[in-house]
Amino acid sequence: MRLREAVASALHLLVVLAFFGLSFVSLLLVRRSDWMQAVLDCLNNTPDALYWTAAGFGVIGLFFLWGFHGIGRGRYLALQMESGRATIDSKIVRLAIEECFKKNYPAQVSGASVSVAKGKRLEVALDLKSLPEEEELQLLSDAESKLQDLLQTQFGYREPLSLFIRSR
C-alpha cells in the first residue's frame, strides 16, 4: 500500500468514526436528559464555548477538505485536444501501456505502473525480468519510442515522459 492510499484510508476511517461518534453522543444525550441540560446550560451561559466548538469543526472540515483534495492529485492526466481539454484516469493509461508491453515485450517486462508527476509529466515505472544491463538500456530506449507513439495516437499526449526501471 502506498503512502497516499494509507492516508486516504485513514482519512476515510476518521470521517466514518467522527459521524458514528456524533451519532452516539446524540443518542446518549436523548437518553440522558440531565446531560443534555448540562450541555445546553454550558452553551447558553458561555457563548465562547459555542464559538470555539464551531471554530474547531471548521478547522477539522478544512483539514478533511485539504486531505481529500490531496488524495485525488496525480491520478488524472489532463490532455489538450482540438475540441478542448479532457482528463483521463491514469488506470486507463496504465492498461494501454501494459497491453503494449505484453504485445511487444512479453518475455522482458512483467508489469508497469503509471503516475502523473507535478507539471503533468507522465512517469512510467517498469518491472523488468532479469536482463543484462545492455539489453535493459536497449529495451528502455525502444520502449520509450513505442510509448511515445502509443500515447500520441491513442491519447493525444505529446509531452515528454519519464520511463524508468523500478528497483527489484
C-alpha positions as CSV (number, residue, x, y, z in Angstrom):
1,M,0.0,0.0,0.0
2,R,1.4,3.4,-1.0
3,L,1.5,6.3,1.5
4,R,-1.2,8.2,-0.4
5,E,-3.5,5.2,-0.2
6,A,-2.8,4.7,3.5
7,V,-3.5,8.4,4.2
8,A,-6.7,8.2,2.2
9,S,-7.9,5.1,4.1
10,A,-7.0,6.8,7.4
11,L,-9.0,10.0,6.5
12,H,-12.0,7.9,5.4
13,L,-11.9,5.9,8.6
14,L,-11.6,9.1,10.6
15,V,-14.7,10.6,8.9
16,V,-16.7,7.5,9.4
17,L,-15.7,7.3,13.1
18,A,-16.5,11.0,13.6
19,F,-20.0,10.5,12.3
20,F,-20.5,7.4,14.4
21,G,-19.2,9.3,17.4
22,L,-21.6,12.2,16.8
23,S,-24.5,9.8,16.3
24,F,-23.6,8.0,19.6
25,V,-23.3,11.3,21.5
26,S,-26.6,12.5,20.1
27,L,-28.4,9.3,21.1
28,L,-26.8,9.4,24.5
29,L,-27.9,13.0,25.1
30,V,-31.5,12.0,24.1
31,R,-31.5,9.2,26.8
32,R,-29.8,11.3,29.5
33,S,-31.8,14.5,29.9
34,D,-29.6,15.7,32.7
35,W,-26.5,15.6,30.4
36,M,-28.5,17.4,27.6
37,Q,-29.5,20.1,30.1
38,A,-25.9,20.5,31.2
39,V,-24.7,20.9,27.6
40,L,-27.5,23.4,26.9
41,D,-26.6,25.4,30.0
42,C,-23.0,25.4,29.0
43,L,-23.8,26.7,25.6
44,N,-26.2,29.3,26.9
45,N,-24.0,30.6,29.7
46,T,-20.7,30.5,27.8
47,P,-21.1,31.7,24.2
48,D,-17.3,31.3,23.8
49,A,-17.7,27.6,24.1
50,L,-20.1,27.6,21.1
51,Y,-17.6,29.8,19.2
52,W,-14.6,27.5,19.9
53,T,-16.7,24.4,19.1
54,A,-17.7,25.9,15.7
55,A,-14.1,27.0,15.0
56,G,-12.9,23.5,15.9
57,F,-15.4,21.9,13.5
58,G,-14.4,24.4,10.8
59,V,-10.7,23.6,11.2
60,I,-11.5,19.9,11.1
61,G,-13.6,20.4,8.0
62,L,-10.8,22.3,6.3
63,F,-8.4,19.5,7.2
64,F,-10.6,17.0,5.6
65,L,-11.2,19.2,2.5
66,W,-7.4,19.6,2.1
67,G,-6.8,15.9,2.7
68,F,-9.4,14.6,0.2
69,H,-8.3,17.1,-2.4
70,G,-4.7,15.9,-2.0
71,I,-5.8,12.3,-2.4
72,G,-7.0,12.9,-5.9
73,R,-4.0,14.8,-7.2
74,G,-1.8,12.9,-9.6
75,R,-4.3,10.4,-10.6
76,Y,-5.6,12.1,-13.7
77,L,-3.8,13.0,-16.9
78,A,-5.0,16.3,-18.5
79,L,-4.8,16.3,-22.3
80,Q,-5.3,19.2,-24.7
81,M,-7.4,18.2,-27.7
82,E,-8.6,20.1,-30.7
83,S,-12.1,20.2,-29.2
84,G,-10.9,21.2,-25.7
85,R,-9.4,19.7,-22.6
86,A,-10.1,16.2,-21.3
87,T,-8.9,14.2,-18.3
88,I,-8.2,10.5,-18.3
89,D,-7.8,8.3,-15.3
90,S,-4.2,7.0,-15.0
91,K,-5.6,3.5,-14.8
92,I,-6.8,3.7,-18.4
93,V,-3.3,4.9,-19.5
94,R,-1.7,2.1,-17.4
95,L,-3.9,-0.6,-19.0
96,A,-2.9,0.7,-22.5
97,I,0.8,0.7,-21.6
98,E,0.6,-2.8,-20.1
99,E,-1.1,-4.1,-23.2
100,C,1.6,-2.5,-25.3
101,F,4.3,-4.2,-23.2
102,K,2.5,-7.6,-23.3
103,K,2.3,-7.4,-27.0
104,N,5.8,-6.1,-27.7
105,Y,7.9,-7.4,-24.8
106,P,6.2,-10.4,-23.2
107,A,9.4,-12.1,-22.0
108,Q,11.1,-9.0,-20.7
109,V,8.5,-6.9,-18.9
110,S,6.4,-8.3,-16.0
111,G,4.4,-5.1,-15.1
112,A,4.2,-1.4,-15.3
113,S,2.8,1.4,-13.1
114,V,1.8,4.9,-14.3
115,S,1.7,8.1,-12.3
116,V,1.3,11.8,-13.1
117,A,4.1,13.9,-11.6
118,K,3.9,17.6,-10.9
119,G,3.9,19.6,-14.0
120,K,1.6,16.9,-15.7
121,R,4.6,14.8,-16.6
122,L,3.8,11.1,-17.1
123,E,6.0,8.7,-15.2
124,V,6.1,5.0,-16.2
125,A,7.9,2.5,-13.9
126,L,8.7,-0.9,-15.4
127,D,9.1,-4.2,-13.7
128,L,11.7,-6.0,-15.8
129,K,12.7,-9.6,-15.6
130,S,16.4,-10.3,-15.1
131,L,18.2,-8.9,-18.1
132,P,21.8,-7.9,-18.8
133,E,22.4,-4.1,-18.5
134,E,23.0,-3.6,-22.2
135,E,19.6,-5.3,-23.0
136,E,17.9,-3.2,-20.4
137,L,19.2,0.0,-21.9
138,Q,18.2,-1.1,-25.4
139,L,14.8,-2.1,-24.1
140,L,14.3,1.3,-22.4
141,S,15.1,3.3,-25.5
142,D,12.9,1.0,-27.7
143,A,10.1,1.1,-25.2
144,E,10.2,4.9,-24.9
145,S,9.8,5.4,-28.6
146,K,6.9,2.8,-28.7
147,L,5.3,4.5,-25.7
148,Q,5.6,8.0,-27.3
149,D,3.8,6.7,-30.4
150,L,1.1,4.9,-28.3
151,L,0.4,7.9,-26.1
152,Q,0.3,10.2,-29.1
153,T,-2.0,8.1,-31.2
154,Q,-4.4,6.8,-28.5
155,F,-4.5,9.8,-26.1
156,G,-3.0,12.8,-27.9
157,Y,-0.3,13.1,-25.3
158,R,2.7,14.9,-26.8
159,E,4.6,15.8,-23.7
160,P,7.9,14.0,-22.7
161,L,7.6,11.1,-20.3
162,S,9.8,9.6,-17.7
163,L,10.5,5.9,-18.2
164,F,12.5,4.0,-15.6
165,I,13.0,0.6,-14.0
166,R,11.5,0.1,-10.6
167,S,14.0,-1.4,-8.2
168,R,13.8,-5.1,-7.7
